[in-house]
Amino acid sequence: MPIYEYICKDCNHKFEAVRSFSQADAPIKCDKCGGEHTNRTVSKCWAIGNGGNMHLETTVSGGGCAGCSGGNCAHCGH
Ligand SMILES: [Zn+2]
């Protein structure tokens, strides 16, 4: 299942959750403050790492993602 990233508008905490596609946009509580004002952010790593075509961004180069900079990335394995 894909990993989604969420950001809490209350405390700006970023966290990840493994959810199915159907749950991706369902409300999720912040795992830090418990607030429900969270937004899903696009996880580019996952889409690229799995060869998917969702959310693919042309700005990403080098086979990695903005989050891993070519090092070890928990999302995409690069
Ligand atoms: Zn929070």
N, CA, C, O and the ligand as a Tripos MOL2 file, in Angstrom:
@<TRIPOS>MOLECULE
protein
  313   311    79     0     0
PROTEIN
NO_CHARGES

@<TRIPOS>ATOM
      1 N           0.8420   -1.1990    0.0000 N.3       1 MET1
      2 CA          0.0000    0.0000    0.0000 C.3       1 MET1
      3 C           0.8790    1.2520    0.0000 C.2       1 MET1
      4 O           1.9870    1.2480    0.5360 O.2       1 MET1
      5 N           0.3840    2.2830   -0.5880 N.am      2 PRO2
      6 CA          1.1820    3.5090   -0.6760 C.3       2 PRO2
      7 C           1.3160    4.2110    0.6740 C.2       2 PRO2
      8 O           0.4770    4.0950    1.5670 O.2       2 PRO2
      9 N           2.4050    4.9310    0.7620 N.am      3 ILE3
     10 CA          2.6200    5.7610    1.9480 C.3       3 ILE3
     11 C           2.2080    7.1840    1.6150 C.2       3 ILE3
     12 O           2.6480    7.7510    0.6150 O.2       3 ILE3
     13 N           1.3800    7.7410    2.4390 N.am      4 TYR4
     14 CA          0.9680    9.1240    2.2390 C.3       4 TYR4
     15 C           1.5660    9.9830    3.3320 C.2       4 TYR4
     16 O           1.7570    9.5450    4.4670 O.2       4 TYR4
     17 N           1.8510   11.2010    2.9650 N.am      5 GLU5
     18 CA          2.3560   12.1540    3.9320 C.3       5 GLU5
     19 C           1.2490   13.1510    4.2520 C.2       5 GLU5
     20 O           0.5100   13.6000    3.3760 O.2       5 GLU5
     21 N           1.1650   13.4720    5.5050 N.am      6 TYR6
     22 CA          0.1650   14.4380    5.9530 C.3       6 TYR6
     23 C           0.8650   15.5210    6.7540 C.2       6 TYR6
     24 O           1.9050   15.2910    7.3710 O.2       6 TYR6
     25 N           0.2800   16.6830    6.7290 N.am      7 ILE7
     26 CA          0.8070   17.7710    7.5500 C.3       7 ILE7
     27 C          -0.3360   18.3300    8.3860 C.2       7 ILE7
     28 O          -1.4570   18.5190    7.9130 O.2       7 ILE7
     29 N          -0.0080   18.5840    9.6360 N.am      8 CYS8
     30 CA         -1.0110   19.0850   10.5630 C.3       8 CYS8
     31 C          -0.9920   20.6040   10.5440 C.2       8 CYS8
     32 O           0.0560   21.2290   10.7040 O.2       8 CYS8
     33 N          -2.1580   21.1830   10.3470 N.am      9 LYS9
     34 CA         -2.2210   22.6470   10.3070 C.3       9 LYS9
     35 C          -2.1570   23.2430   11.7060 C.2       9 LYS9
     36 O          -1.8820   24.4310   11.8730 O.2       9 LYS9
     37 N          -2.4050   22.4320   12.6820 N.am     10 ASP10
     38 CA         -2.3870   22.9380   14.0510 C.3      10 ASP10
     39 C          -0.9700   23.0860   14.5930 C.2      10 ASP10
     40 O          -0.6380   24.0850   15.2300 O.2      10 ASP10
     41 N          -0.1430   22.0830   14.3330 N.am     11 CYS11
     42 CA          1.2020   22.1080   14.9240 C.3      11 CYS11
     43 C           2.2910   21.9800   13.8650 C.2      11 CYS11
     44 O           3.4740   21.9060   14.1980 O.2      11 CYS11
     45 N           1.9000   21.9530   12.5890 N.am     12 ASN12
     46 CA          2.8600   21.8360   11.4890 C.3      12 ASN12
     47 C           3.6590   20.5410   11.5180 C.2      12 ASN12
     48 O           4.7160   20.4360   10.8940 O.2      12 ASN12
     49 N           3.1550   19.5780   12.2320 N.am     13 HIS13
     50 CA          3.8400   18.2930   12.2990 C.3      13 HIS13
     51 C           3.5650   17.5100   11.0120 C.2      13 HIS13
     52 O           2.4280   17.4190   10.5490 O.2      13 HIS13
     53 N           4.6260   16.9570   10.4560 N.am     14 LYS14
     54 CA          4.4850   16.1130    9.2780 C.3      14 LYS14
     55 C           4.5530   14.6600    9.7080 C.2      14 LYS14
     56 O           5.4000   14.2740   10.5130 O.2      14 LYS14
     57 N           3.6700   13.8790    9.1730 N.am     15 PHE15
     58 CA          3.7140   12.4630    9.5080 C.3      15 PHE15
     59 C           3.2560   11.6450    8.3160 C.2      15 PHE15
     60 O           2.6890   12.1650    7.3560 O.2      15 PHE15
     61 N           3.5140   10.3740    8.4040 N.am     16 GLU16
     62 CA          3.1940    9.4830    7.2950 C.3      16 GLU16
     63 C           2.2270    8.4140    7.7550 C.2      16 GLU16
     64 O           2.1800    8.0350    8.9250 O.2      16 GLU16
     65 N           1.4660    7.9470    6.7980 N.am     17 ALA17
     66 CA          0.5380    6.8660    7.1000 C.3      17 ALA17
     67 C           0.4210    5.9670    5.8850 C.2      17 ALA17
     68 O           0.3690    6.4360    4.7480 O.2      17 ALA17
     69 N           0.3830    4.6900    6.1370 N.am     18 VAL18
     70 CA          0.1810    3.7380    5.0560 C.3      18 VAL18
     71 C          -1.3100    3.4820    4.9400 C.2      18 VAL18
     72 O          -1.9460    2.9560    5.8530 O.2      18 VAL18
     73 N          -1.8420    3.8630    3.8100 N.am     19 ARG19
     74 CA         -3.2840    3.7340    3.6330 C.3      19 ARG19
     75 C          -3.5900    3.2780    2.2190 C.2      19 ARG19
     76 O          -2.7710    3.4020    1.3090 O.2      19 ARG19
     77 N          -4.7670    2.7600    2.0690 N.am     20 SER20
     78 CA         -5.1840    2.3690    0.7290 C.3      20 SER20
     79 C          -5.5920    3.6080   -0.0580 C.2      20 SER20
     80 O          -5.7970    4.6800    0.5110 O.2      20 SER20
     81 N          -5.7050    3.4490   -1.3540 N.am     21 PHE21
     82 CA         -6.0800    4.5820   -2.2020 C.3      21 PHE21
     83 C          -7.4060    5.1880   -1.7430 C.2      21 PHE21
     84 O          -7.5770    6.4070   -1.7270 O.2      21 PHE21
     85 N          -8.3220    4.3270   -1.3780 N.am     22 SER22
     86 CA         -9.6530    4.8110   -1.0270 C.3      22 SER22
     87 C          -9.6460    5.6060    0.2630 C.2      22 SER22
     88 O         -10.5660    6.3770    0.5350 O.2      22 SER22
     89 N          -8.5990    5.4150    1.0590 N.am     23 GLN23
     90 CA         -8.5240    6.1300    2.3230 C.3      23 GLN23
     91 C          -7.6460    7.3600    2.2430 C.2      23 GLN23
     92 O          -7.5420    8.1170    3.2080 O.2      23 GLN23
     93 N          -7.0180    7.5630    1.1070 N.am     24 ALA24
     94 CA         -5.9900    8.5950    1.0030 C.3      24 ALA24
     95 C          -6.4720    9.9640    1.4490 C.2      24 ALA24
     96 O          -5.7450   10.7040    2.1130 O.2      24 ALA24
     97 N          -7.6840   10.2920    1.0860 N.am     25 ASP25
     98 CA         -8.1880   11.6230    1.4070 C.3      25 ASP25
     99 C          -9.1660   11.6190    2.5760 C.2      25 ASP25
    100 O          -9.8080   12.6260    2.8720 O.2      25 ASP25
    101 N          -9.2610   10.5010    3.2140 N.am     26 ALA26
    102 CA        -10.1240   10.4380    4.3960 C.3      26 ALA26
    103 C          -9.4540   11.1980    5.5340 C.2      26 ALA26
    104 O          -8.2260   11.2570    5.6000 O.2      26 ALA26
    105 N         -10.2280   11.7650    6.4090 N.am     27 PRO27
    106 CA         -9.6480   12.5090    7.5320 C.3      27 PRO27
    107 C          -8.7380   11.6150    8.3680 C.2      27 PRO27
    108 O          -9.0210   10.4400    8.6000 O.2      27 PRO27
    109 N          -7.6600   12.2030    8.8010 N.am     28 ILE28
    110 CA         -6.7380   11.4640    9.6570 C.3      28 ILE28
    111 C          -6.2640   12.3980   10.7520 C.2      28 ILE28
    112 O          -6.0530   13.5890   10.5260 O.2      28 ILE28
    113 N          -6.1020   11.8530   11.9180 N.am     29 LYS29
    114 CA         -5.6750   12.6750   13.0420 C.3      29 LYS29
    115 C          -4.1610   12.8080   13.0580 C.2      29 LYS29
    116 O          -3.4270   11.8810   12.7170 O.2      29 LYS29
    117 N          -3.7240   13.9830   13.4610 N.am     30 CYS30
    118 CA         -2.3030   14.2190   13.6560 C.3      30 CYS30
    119 C          -1.8040   13.2640   14.7270 C.2      30 CYS30
    120 O          -2.4310   13.1110   15.7750 O.2      30 CYS30
    121 N          -0.6680   12.6190   14.4570 N.am     31 ASP31
    122 CA         -0.1910   11.6670   15.4490 C.3      31 ASP31
    123 C           0.6250   12.3420   16.5480 C.2      31 ASP31
    124 O           1.1480   11.6780   17.4420 O.2      31 ASP31
    125 N           0.7260   13.6390   16.4730 N.am     32 LYS32
    126 CA          1.4550   14.3620   17.5080 C.3      32 LYS32
    127 C           0.4960   15.0560   18.4760 C.2      32 LYS32
    128 O           0.5650   14.8630   19.6900 O.2      32 LYS32
    129 N          -0.4030   15.8710   17.9070 N.am     33 CYS33
    130 CA         -1.2930   16.6360   18.7760 C.3      33 CYS33
    131 C          -2.7160   16.1050   18.7530 C.2      33 CYS33
    132 O          -3.5550   16.5330   19.5460 O.2      33 CYS33
    133 N          -2.9890   15.1850   17.8580 N.am     34 GLY34
    134 CA         -4.3270   14.6160   17.8090 C.3      34 GLY34
    135 C          -5.3330   15.4790   17.0710 C.2      34 GLY34
    136 O          -6.5160   15.1450   17.0070 O.2      34 GLY34
    137 N          -4.8630   16.5960   16.5090 N.am     35 GLY35
    138 CA         -5.7580   17.4840   15.7860 C.3      35 GLY35
    139 C          -6.2270   16.8610   14.4880 C.2      35 GLY35
    140 O          -5.5760   15.9800   13.9260 O.2      35 GLY35
    141 N          -7.3470   17.3270   14.0330 N.am     36 GLU36
    142 CA         -7.9090   16.7540   12.8100 C.3      36 GLU36
    143 C          -7.7620   17.6780   11.6130 C.2      36 GLU36
    144 O          -8.2720   17.3830   10.5320 O.2      36 GLU36
    145 N          -7.0720   18.7870   11.7970 N.am     37 HIS37
    146 CA         -6.8710   19.7160   10.6860 C.3      37 HIS37
    147 C          -5.6130   19.3300    9.9200 C.2      37 HIS37
    148 O          -4.5930   20.0170    9.9780 O.2      37 HIS37
    149 N          -5.7070   18.2480    9.2220 N.am     38 THR38
    150 CA         -4.5490   17.7470    8.5010 C.3      38 THR38
    151 C          -4.7980   17.7860    6.9980 C.2      38 THR38
    152 O          -5.9270   17.6490    6.5280 O.2      38 THR38
    153 N          -3.7190   17.9750    6.2700 N.am     39 ASN39
    154 CA         -3.7790   17.9510    4.8150 C.3      39 ASN39
    155 C          -2.8570   16.8670    4.3030 C.2      39 ASN39
    156 O          -1.7800   16.6370    4.8540 O.2      39 ASN39
    157 N          -3.2790   16.2160    3.2640 N.am     40 ARG40
    158 CA         -2.4090   15.2280    2.6470 C.3      40 ARG40
    159 C          -1.4430   15.9310    1.7090 C.2      40 ARG40
    160 O          -1.8430   16.8170    0.9540 O.2      40 ARG40
    161 N          -0.2010   15.5510    1.7520 N.am     41 THR41
    162 CA          0.7680   16.0720    0.8050 C.3      41 THR41
    163 C           1.1420   14.9490   -0.1540 C.2      41 THR41
    164 O           1.0300   13.7680    0.1750 O.2      41 THR41
    165 N           1.5730   15.3250   -1.3080 N.am     42 VAL42
    166 CA          1.8840   14.3220   -2.3210 C.3      42 VAL42
    167 C           3.2020   13.6400   -1.9870 C.2      42 VAL42
    168 O           4.2070   14.2970   -1.7140 O.2      42 VAL42
    169 N           3.1830   12.3500   -2.0110 N.am     43 SER43
    170 CA          4.3980   11.5860   -1.7820 C.3      43 SER43
    171 C           4.9990   11.1860   -3.1170 C.2      43 SER43
    172 O           4.6600   10.1490   -3.6870 O.2      43 SER43
    173 N           5.8990   12.0310   -3.6030 N.am     44 LYS44
    174 CA          6.4780   11.7950   -4.9250 C.3      44 LYS44
    175 C           7.3130   10.5290   -4.9370 C.2      44 LYS44
    176 O           7.3550    9.8000   -5.9270 O.2      44 LYS44
    177 N           7.9710   10.2860   -3.8260 N.am     45 CYS45
    178 CA          8.8770    9.1420   -3.7490 C.3      45 CYS45
    179 C           8.1560    7.8450   -4.0630 C.2      45 CYS45
    180 O           8.6310    7.0140   -4.8380 O.2      45 CYS45
    181 N           7.0310    7.6990   -3.4600 N.am     46 TRP46
    182 CA          6.3500    6.4290   -3.6110 C.3      46 TRP46
    183 C           5.9690    6.1940   -5.0610 C.2      46 TRP46
    184 O           6.1270    5.0880   -5.5790 O.2      46 TRP46
    185 N           5.4660    7.2300   -5.7150 N.am     47 ALA47
    186 CA          5.0040    7.0760   -7.0840 C.3      47 ALA47
    187 C           6.1520    6.6740   -8.0000 C.2      47 ALA47
    188 O           5.9880    5.8250   -8.8760 O.2      47 ALA47
    189 N           7.3050    7.2840   -7.7940 N.am     48 ILE48
    190 CA          8.4510    7.0000   -8.6460 C.3      48 ILE48
    191 C           9.0520    5.6400   -8.2910 C.2      48 ILE48
    192 O           9.3840    4.8450   -9.1700 O.2      48 ILE48
    193 N           9.1840    5.3920   -7.0070 N.am     49 GLY49
    194 CA          9.8180    4.1610   -6.5660 C.3      49 GLY49
    195 C           9.0800    2.9150   -7.0210 C.2      49 GLY49
    196 O           9.6720    1.8430   -7.1470 O.2      49 GLY49
    197 N           7.8280    3.0570   -7.2580 N.am     50 ASN50
    198 CA          7.0500    1.9040   -7.6650 C.3      50 ASN50
    199 C           6.6960    1.9470   -9.1520 C.2      50 ASN50
    200 O           5.8850    1.1570   -9.6360 O.2      50 ASN50
    201 N           7.3150    2.8770   -9.8580 N.am     51 GLY51
    202 CA          7.0610    2.9390  -11.2840 C.3      51 GLY51
    203 C           5.6710    3.4130  -11.6270 C.2      51 GLY51
    204 O           5.2050    3.2310  -12.7520 O.2      51 GLY51
    205 N           5.0210    4.0100  -10.6840 N.am     52 GLY52
    206 CA          3.6620    4.4690  -10.9310 C.3      52 GLY52
    207 C           3.6520    5.7380  -11.7460 C.2      52 GLY52
    208 O           4.6980    6.3480  -11.9660 O.2      52 GLY52
    209 N           2.5210    6.1270  -12.1810 N.am     53 ASN53
    210 CA          2.4250    7.3480  -12.9720 C.3      53 ASN53
    211 C           1.5790    8.4000  -12.2760 C.2      53 ASN53
    212 O           1.2470    9.4270  -12.8680 O.2      53 ASN53
    213 N           1.2330    8.1470  -11.0300 N.am     54 MET54
    214 CA          0.4430    9.1320  -10.3190 C.3      54 MET54
    215 C           1.3660   10.1670   -9.6910 C.2      54 MET54
    216 O           2.4040    9.8210   -9.1280 O.2      54 MET54
    217 N           0.9960   11.4010   -9.7860 N.am     55 HIS55
    218 CA          1.7070   12.4940   -9.1360 C.3      55 HIS55
    219 C           3.1610   12.6070   -9.6160 C.2      55 HIS55
    220 O           3.9930   13.2230   -8.9500 O.2      55 HIS55
    221 N           3.4470   12.0280  -10.7360 N.am     56 LEU56
    222 CA          4.8190   12.0660  -11.2260 C.3      56 LEU56
    223 C           5.1990   13.5070  -11.5650 C.2      56 LEU56
    224 O           4.4730   14.2130  -12.2640 O.2      56 LEU56
    225 N           6.3340   13.9130  -11.0590 N.am     57 GLU57
    226 CA          6.7360   15.2990  -11.2610 C.3      57 GLU57
    227 C           7.9710   15.3610  -12.1380 C.2      57 GLU57
    228 O           8.9530   14.6520  -11.9220 O.2      57 GLU57
    229 N           7.8930   16.2250  -13.1310 N.am     58 THR58
    230 CA          9.0050   16.3290  -14.0620 C.3      58 THR58
    231 C          10.1980   17.0530  -13.4530 C.2      58 THR58
    232 O          11.2980   17.0190  -14.0030 O.2      58 THR58
    233 N           9.9820   17.6990  -12.3330 N.am     59 THR59
    234 CA         11.0850   18.4290  -11.7230 C.3      59 THR59
    235 C          12.0620   17.4900  -11.0170 C.2      59 THR59
    236 O          13.1730   17.8890  -10.6670 O.2      59 THR59
    237 N          11.6520   16.2740  -10.8150 N.am     60 VAL60
    238 CA         12.5260   15.3320  -10.1320 C.3      60 VAL60
    239 C          13.4880   14.7140  -11.1450 C.2      60 VAL60
    240 O          13.0790   14.2470  -12.2080 O.2      60 VAL60
    241 N          14.7500   14.7210  -10.8010 N.am     61 SER61
    242 CA         15.7310   14.1410  -11.7060 C.3      61 SER61
    243 C          16.7140   13.2910  -10.9280 C.2      61 SER61
    244 O          16.7820   13.3620   -9.7010 O.2      61 SER61
    245 N          17.4610   12.5010  -11.6390 N.am     62 GLY62
    246 CA         18.4910   11.7010  -11.0030 C.3      62 GLY62
    247 C          17.9720   10.4160  -10.3890 C.2      62 GLY62
    248 O          18.7150    9.7140   -9.7030 O.2      62 GLY62
    249 N          16.7280   10.1030  -10.6220 N.am     63 GLY63
    250 CA         16.2050    8.8420  -10.1410 C.3      63 GLY63
    251 C          15.7890    8.8780   -8.6850 C.2      63 GLY63
    252 O          15.2120    7.9170   -8.1760 O.2      63 GLY63
    253 N          16.0730    9.9650   -8.0220 N.am     64 GLY64
    254 CA         15.6630   10.0530   -6.6270 C.3      64 GLY64
    255 C          14.4790   10.9630   -6.4940 C.2      64 GLY64
    256 O          13.7020   11.1420   -7.4310 O.2      64 GLY64
    257 N          14.3490   11.5300   -5.3370 N.am     65 CYS65
    258 CA         13.2590   12.4480   -5.1180 C.3      65 CYS65
    259 C          13.7670   13.6000   -4.2740 C.2      65 CYS65
    260 O          14.8800   13.5590   -3.7500 O.2      65 CYS65
    261 N          12.9530   14.6130   -4.1480 N.am     66 ALA66
    262 CA         13.3480   15.7880   -3.3940 C.3      66 ALA66
    263 C          13.6590   15.4340   -1.9550 C.2      66 ALA66
    264 O          14.4320   16.1220   -1.2890 O.2      66 ALA66
    265 N          13.0590   14.3640   -1.4820 N.am     67 GLY67
    266 CA         13.2430   14.0120   -0.0810 C.3      67 GLY67
    267 C          14.4820   13.2130    0.2070 C.2      67 GLY67
    268 O          14.9470   13.1960    1.3470 O.2      67 GLY67
    269 N          15.0420   12.5430   -0.7980 N.am     68 CYS68
    270 CA         16.1490   11.6360   -0.4800 C.3      68 CYS68
    271 C          17.4710   12.1120   -1.0620 C.2      68 CYS68
    272 O          18.5220   11.6550   -0.6130 O.2      68 CYS68
    273 N          17.4650   13.0140   -2.0460 N.am     69 SER69
    274 CA         18.6970   13.5790   -2.5860 C.3      69 SER69
    275 C          19.7030   12.5050   -2.9720 C.2      69 SER69
    276 O          20.9090   12.7030   -2.8290 O.2      69 SER69
    277 N          19.2290   11.4030   -3.4470 N.am     70 GLY70
    278 CA         20.1300   10.3570   -3.9110 C.3      70 GLY70
    279 C          20.6280    9.4380   -2.8210 C.2      70 GLY70
    280 O          21.2940    8.4420   -3.1010 O.2      70 GLY70
    281 N          20.3120    9.7630   -1.5840 N.am     71 GLY71
    282 CA         20.7150    8.9000   -0.4820 C.3      71 GLY71
    283 C          19.6600    7.8470   -0.2120 C.2      71 GLY71
    284 O          18.8360    7.5340   -1.0700 O.2      71 GLY71
    285 N          19.6990    7.3250    0.9550 N.am     72 ASN72
    286 CA         18.6940    6.3510    1.3150 C.3      72 ASN72
    287 C          17.3800    7.0350    1.5940 C.2      72 ASN72
    288 O          17.3070    7.9980    2.3570 O.2      72 ASN72
    289 N          16.3640    6.5320    0.9780 N.am     73 CYS73
    290 CA         15.0430    7.1200    1.1740 C.3      73 CYS73
    291 C          14.0760    6.0090    1.5540 C.2      73 CYS73
    292 O          13.9500    5.0020    0.8560 O.2      73 CYS73
    293 N          13.4180    6.2110    2.6420 N.am     74 ALA74
    294 CA         12.4720    5.1970    3.1030 C.3      74 ALA74
    295 C          11.3160    5.0500    2.1280 C.2      74 ALA74
    296 O          10.6250    4.0310    2.1200 O.2      74 ALA74
    297 N          11.1110    6.0700    1.3080 N.am     75 HIS75
    298 CA          9.9660    6.0370    0.4120 C.3      75 HIS75
    299 C          10.2830    5.3000   -0.8720 C.2      75 HIS75
    300 O           9.5670    4.3830   -1.2730 O.2      75 HIS75
    301 N          11.3700    5.7150   -1.5130 N.am     76 CYS76
    302 CA         11.5890    5.2030   -2.8650 C.3      76 CYS76
    303 C          12.7790    4.2770   -2.9710 C.2      76 CYS76
    304 O          12.9730    3.6560   -4.0160 O.2      76 CYS76
    305 N          13.5790    4.1620   -1.9340 N.am     77 GLY77
    306 CA         14.6970    3.2380   -1.9680 C.3      77 GLY77
    307 C          15.9230    3.7700   -2.6750 C.2      77 GLY77
    308 O          16.9270    3.0640   -2.7670 O.2      77 GLY77
    309 N          15.8760    4.9940   -3.1810 N.am     78 HIS78
    310 CA         17.0360    5.5580   -3.8470 C.3      78 HIS78
    311 C          18.0190    6.1180   -2.8300 C.2      78 HIS78
    312 O          19.0680    6.6400   -3.2080 O.2      78 HIS78
    313 ZN         -0.6850   18.2880   15.0530 Zn       79 ZN79
@<TRIPOS>BOND
     1     1     2 1
     2     2     3 1
     3     3     4 2
     4     3     5 am
     5     5     6 1
     6     6     7 1
     7     7     8 2
     8     7     9 am
     9     9    10 1
    10    10    11 1
    11    11    12 2
    12    11    13 am
    13    13    14 1
    14    14    15 1
    15    15    16 2
    16    15    17 am
    17    17    18 1
    18    18    19 1
    19    19    20 2
    20    19    21 am
    21    21    22 1
    22    22    23 1
    23    23    24 2
    24    23    25 am
    25    25    26 1
    26    26    27 1
    27    27    28 2
    28    27    29 am
    29    29    30 1
    30    30    31 1
    31    31    32 2
    32    31    33 am
    33    33    34 1
    34    34    35 1
    35    35    36 2
    36    35    37 am
    37    37    38 1
    38    38    39 1
    39    39    40 2
    40    39    41 am
    41    41    42 1
    42    42    43 1
    43    43    44 2
    44    43    45 am
    45    45    46 1
    46    46    47 1
    47    47    48 2
    48    47    49 am
    49    49    50 1
    50    50    51 1
    51    51    52 2
    52    51    53 am
    53    53    54 1
    54    54    55 1
    55    55    56 2
    56    55    57 am
    57    57    58 1
    58    58    59 1
    59    59    60 2
    60    59    61 am
    61    61    62 1
    62    62    63 1
    63    63    64 2
    64    63    65 am
    65    65    66 1
    66    66    67 1
    67    67    68 2
    68    67    69 am
    69    69    70 1
    70    70    71 1
    71    71    72 2
    72    71    73 am
    73    73    74 1
    74    74    75 1
    75    75    76 2
    76    75    77 am
    77    77    78 1
    78    78    79 1
    79    79    80 2
    80    79    81 am
    81    81    82 1
    82    82    83 1
    83    83    84 2
    84    83    85 am
    85    85    86 1
    86    86    87 1
    87    87    88 2
    88    87    89 am
    89    89    90 1
    90    90    91 1
    91    91    92 2
    92    91    93 am
    93    93    94 1
    94    94    95 1
    95    95    96 2
    96    95    97 am
    97    97    98 1
    98    98    99 1
    99    99   100 2
   100    99   101 am
   101   101   102 1
   102   102   103 1
   103   103   104 2
   104   103   105 am
   105   105   106 1
   106   106   107 1
   107   107   108 2
   108   107   109 am
   109   109   110 1
   110   110   111 1
   111   111   112 2
   112   111   113 am
   113   113   114 1
   114   114   115 1
   115   115   116 2
   116   115   117 am
   117   117   118 1
   118   118   119 1
   119   119   120 2
   120   119   121 am
   121   121   122 1
   122   122   123 1
   123   123   124 2
   124   123   125 am
   125   125   126 1
   126   126   127 1
   127   127   128 2
   128   127   129 am
   129   129   130 1
   130   130   131 1
   131   131   132 2
   132   131   133 am
   133   133   134 1
   134   134   135 1
   135   135   136 2
   136   135   137 am
   137   137   138 1
   138   138   139 1
   139   139   140 2
   140   139   141 am
   141   141   142 1
   142   142   143 1
   143   143   144 2
   144   143   145 am
   145   145   146 1
   146   146   147 1
   147   147   148 2
   148   147   149 am
   149   149   150 1
   150   150   151 1
   151   151   152 2
   152   151   153 am
   153   153   154 1
   154   154   155 1
   155   155   156 2
   156   155   157 am
   157   157   158 1
   158   158   159 1
   159   159   160 2
   160   159   161 am
   161   161   162 1
   162   162   163 1
   163   163   164 2
   164   163   165 am
   165   165   166 1
   166   166   167 1
   167   167   168 2
   168   167   169 am
   169   169   170 1
   170   170   171 1
   171   171   172 2
   172   171   173 am
   173   173   174 1
   174   174   175 1
   175   175   176 2
   176   175   177 am
   177   177   178 1
   178   178   179 1
   179   179   180 2
   180   179   181 am
   181   181   182 1
   182   182   183 1
   183   183   184 2
   184   183   185 am
   185   185   186 1
   186   186   187 1
   187   187   188 2
   188   187   189 am
   189   189   190 1
   190   190   191 1
   191   191   192 2
   192   191   193 am
   193   193   194 1
   194   194   195 1
   195   195   196 2
   196   195   197 am
   197   197   198 1
   198   198   199 1
   199   199   200 2
   200   199   201 am
   201   201   202 1
   202   202   203 1
   203   203   204 2
   204   203   205 am
   205   205   206 1
   206   206   207 1
   207   207   208 2
   208   207   209 am
   209   209   210 1
   210   210   211 1
   211   211   212 2
   212   211   213 am
   213   213   214 1
   214   214   215 1
   215   215   216 2
   216   215   217 am
   217   217   218 1
   218   218   219 1
   219   219   220 2
   220   219   221 am
   221   221   222 1
   222   222   223 1
   223   223   224 2
   224   223   225 am
   225   225   226 1
   226   226   227 1
   227   227   228 2
   228   227   229 am
   229   229   230 1
   230   230   231 1
   231   231   232 2
   232   231   233 am
   233   233   234 1
   234   234   235 1
   235   235   236 2
   236   235   237 am
   237   237   238 1
   238   238   239 1
   239   239   240 2
   240   239   241 am
   241   241   242 1
   242   242   243 1
   243   243   244 2
   244   243   245 am
   245   245   246 1
   246   246   247 1
   247   247   248 2
   248   247   249 am
   249   249   250 1
   250   250   251 1
   251   251   252 2
   252   251   253 am
   253   253   254 1
   254   254   255 1
   255   255   256 2
   256   255   257 am
   257   257   258 1
   258   258   259 1
   259   259   260 2
   260   259   261 am
   261   261   262 1
   262   262   263 1
   263   263   264 2
   264   263   265 am
   265   265   266 1
   266   266   267 1
   267   267   268 2
   268   267   269 am
   269   269   270 1
   270   270   271 1
   271   271   272 2
   272   271   273 am
   273   273   274 1
   274   274   275 1
   275   275   276 2
   276   275   277 am
   277   277   278 1
   278   278   279 1
   279   279   280 2
   280   279   281 am
   281   281   282 1
   282   282   283 1
   283   283   284 2
   284   283   285 am
   285   285   286 1
   286   286   287 1
   287   287   288 2
   288   287   289 am
   289   289   290 1
   290   290   291 1
   291   291   292 2
   292   291   293 am
   293   293   294 1
   294   294   295 1
   295   295   296 2
   296   295   297 am
   297   297   298 1
   298   298   299 1
   299   299   300 2
   300   299   301 am
   301   301   302 1
   302   302   303 1
   303   303   304 2
   304   303   305 am
   305   305   306 1
   306   306   307 1
   307   307   308 2
   308   307   309 am
   309   309   310 1
   310   310   311 1
   311   311   312 2
@<TRIPOS>SUBSTRUCTURE
     1 MET1         2 RESIDUE 1 A MET
     2 PRO2         6 RESIDUE 1 A PRO
     3 ILE3        10 RESIDUE 1 A ILE
     4 TYR4        14 RESIDUE 1 A TYR
     5 GLU5        18 RESIDUE 1 A GLU
     6 TYR6        22 RESIDUE 1 A TYR
     7 ILE7        26 RESIDUE 1 A ILE
     8 CYS8        30 RESIDUE 1 A CYS
     9 LYS9        34 RESIDUE 1 A LYS
    10 ASP10       38 RESIDUE 1 A ASP
    11 CYS11       42 RESIDUE 1 A CYS
    12 ASN12       46 RESIDUE 1 A ASN
    13 HIS13       50 RESIDUE 1 A HIS
    14 LYS14       54 RESIDUE 1 A LYS
    15 PHE15       58 RESIDUE 1 A PHE
    16 GLU16       62 RESIDUE 1 A GLU
    17 ALA17       66 RESIDUE 1 A ALA
    18 VAL18       70 RESIDUE 1 A VAL
    19 ARG19       74 RESIDUE 1 A ARG
    20 SER20       78 RESIDUE 1 A SER
    21 PHE21       82 RESIDUE 1 A PHE
    22 SER22       86 RESIDUE 1 A SER
    23 GLN23       90 RESIDUE 1 A GLN
    24 ALA24       94 RESIDUE 1 A ALA
    25 ASP25       98 RESIDUE 1 A ASP
    26 ALA26      102 RESIDUE 1 A ALA
    27 PRO27      106 RESIDUE 1 A PRO
    28 ILE28      110 RESIDUE 1 A ILE
    29 LYS29      114 RESIDUE 1 A LYS
    30 CYS30      118 RESIDUE 1 A CYS
    31 ASP31      122 RESIDUE 1 A ASP
    32 LYS32      126 RESIDUE 1 A LYS
    33 CYS33      130 RESIDUE 1 A CYS
    34 GLY34      134 RESIDUE 1 A GLY
    35 GLY35      138 RESIDUE 1 A GLY
    36 GLU36      142 RESIDUE 1 A GLU
    37 HIS37      146 RESIDUE 1 A HIS
    38 THR38      150 RESIDUE 1 A THR
    39 ASN39      154 RESIDUE 1 A ASN
    40 ARG40      158 RESIDUE 1 A ARG
    41 THR41      162 RESIDUE 1 A THR
    42 VAL42      166 RESIDUE 1 A VAL
    43 SER43      170 RESIDUE 1 A SER
    44 LYS44      174 RESIDUE 1 A LYS
    45 CYS45      178 RESIDUE 1 A CYS
    46 TRP46      182 RESIDUE 1 A TRP
    47 ALA47      186 RESIDUE 1 A ALA
    48 ILE48      190 RESIDUE 1 A ILE
    49 GLY49      194 RESIDUE 1 A GLY
    50 ASN50      198 RESIDUE 1 A ASN
    51 GLY51      202 RESIDUE 1 A GLY
    52 GLY52      206 RESIDUE 1 A GLY
    53 ASN53      210 RESIDUE 1 A ASN
    54 MET54      214 RESIDUE 1 A MET
    55 HIS55      218 RESIDUE 1 A HIS
    56 LEU56      222 RESIDUE 1 A LEU
    57 GLU57      226 RESIDUE 1 A GLU
    58 THR58      230 RESIDUE 1 A THR
    59 THR59      234 RESIDUE 1 A THR
    60 VAL60      238 RESIDUE 1 A VAL
    61 SER61      242 RESIDUE 1 A SER
    62 GLY62      246 RESIDUE 1 A GLY
    63 GLY63      250 RESIDUE 1 A GLY
    64 GLY64      254 RESIDUE 1 A GLY
    65 CYS65      258 RESIDUE 1 A CYS
    66 ALA66      262 RESIDUE 1 A ALA
    67 GLY67      266 RESIDUE 1 A GLY
    68 CYS68      270 RESIDUE 1 A CYS
    69 SER69      274 RESIDUE 1 A SER
    70 GLY70      278 RESIDUE 1 A GLY
    71 GLY71      282 RESIDUE 1 A GLY
    72 ASN72      286 RESIDUE 1 A ASN
    73 CYS73      290 RESIDUE 1 A CYS
    74 ALA74      294 RESIDUE 1 A ALA
    75 HIS75      298 RESIDUE 1 A HIS
    76 CYS76      302 RESIDUE 1 A CYS
    77 GLY77      306 RESIDUE 1 A GLY
    78 HIS78      310 RESIDUE 1 A HIS
    79 ZN79       313 GROUP 0 **** ****
